[in-house]
């Protein structure tokens, strides 16, 4: 799986939210100021080349749909972050956020509850 650029990720998030869509639908769902249709079309073609999107012909247009699940991409990306920045340790990652005050005690308690329910 290839790493996505920020622009590619933003467009993929829209596809993951909407499912099958035409490029015009994606452009219409983008926040103002919207990029030109041609710019979005170029990114969509790159996403298809990278294997993130697949397409089907609908009349004179192509309808695109995600070829990769959002959860699979998140899992892949997060494991790379943990590997590269936290010596492969999710514990190190969480403790970094605790020390940097990006996660509260309440949020940690919620995480512990989730862990206990999953066990």
N, C-alpha and C positions, 0 to 999 in steps of 0.2 A: 504494500500500500504506500503510495507516495504522499508526502506531506502537502497539504493544501496551503495556498496563499490566503491572506486575510480576505481578499475579495472572493476567492473561490469558496471559502468557508461560509461567508455571508450568503452566497447564492445557494450553496448546498443546504443551509439551514432552512431556506425558503422552500426548497424541494422536499426536504424531510417533513416540513409542516404541512405542505399541500398535497404531496404525493405526485401523481402524474399531472404535468402542467406544460403549457406552451410557454415559449420565451416571453410573449406579451403578458401572460398572467404573472410571471415572476417580476417583470419590470413594474407592473401595476401595483404589486405588493411591496415594493421597495420604498423606503422612506424618502421624503423630499430632501434635497434635490435628487431626483432620480437620474441615474446614469443613462446615456444614450442606449437605445435598443441594440445598436451594432456592438457596443462594448460588452453588453450582457451576453449577446449571441456568441461573441468570441470566447468569453469565459466558459459558457456552456459547452461549446465545441471542445475546449481543452479538458473540461471535466469528463466529457464522453471519451476522449482519447486516453485519459488516465484511468478509465474504468469506473468512475463514480456514478455516471449516468448512462442509461441506455435510451434508445429512441425508437419510435414507431411512426411510420408515415401515416398521416391522416389528411387525405386530400392533397393539397399543395404544401402542407405544413408538417413539421415534425413535433410530436408530443414526447416529452422527456419524462423519465421516472428514475428515482434513485436505484442504483444497482448495488449499493452498499448501505447497510443499515446504519443509522446514526449511532446506535450503541456500539457497533463494531468499530467505527471510526474513533469514537471517544475512548474506547478501551485501548486501541492502538496508540493514539496520541498521548494519553495519560501514562501508559507504560513507558513511552519514550521519555517523557518529562521526568518520571521517577528514576529511570535508568540514568539519564544524563545529569540530573541536578541533585538527586538525593541518594546516590550510590545504590540504587535499586531497592530502597527501603521506603515503603509507604508510611511506616512509623516516623521516619525522619521527615517526610513531607508534612505530616500532620503536626509534628512538634514544631516545625518551622512556622507554620501558620499560627500556632498557639503563641510562640515567642514573639511573633510579629503582630500579635493582637488582631489577626484577621478572622479568628474563630473564637467564639465565646464559650464560657463554661456550659451555658445552656445548650449550645449547639453540640458540644462534646458529649453531654449527657444524652442528647437525642441520638448521636452516633452509637453510643454504648447500648442504648435501647435497641437500635436496629441490629447490632451485632448479636445481642442476646436473643432476640427473636429469631434470627437466622440460624442460630446454633442448635 
